[in-house]
């Protein structure tokens, strides 16, 4: 099973959409709210060189923004 992390913040419509997509495909993920979790925000910036949400990390590969095609590719989801 792939390790999936989702970096989000409140009032972020694309964050809600990416979580719905992952739930639709029954992908287990850990969510980090970067406005509440400062360590997660530091990981987002320093480990993944990302400055926006949503950022989805699949086995260490960061997808910044809502990119369903890239997520499907990394997760092995076929339509």
Secondary structure, DSSP 8 states (H G I E B T S, - for coil): ---EEEEE-TT-HHHHHHHHHHHHTT---EEEETTT-HHHHHIIIIIT---SS-EEEETTEEEES--HHHHHHHHT---
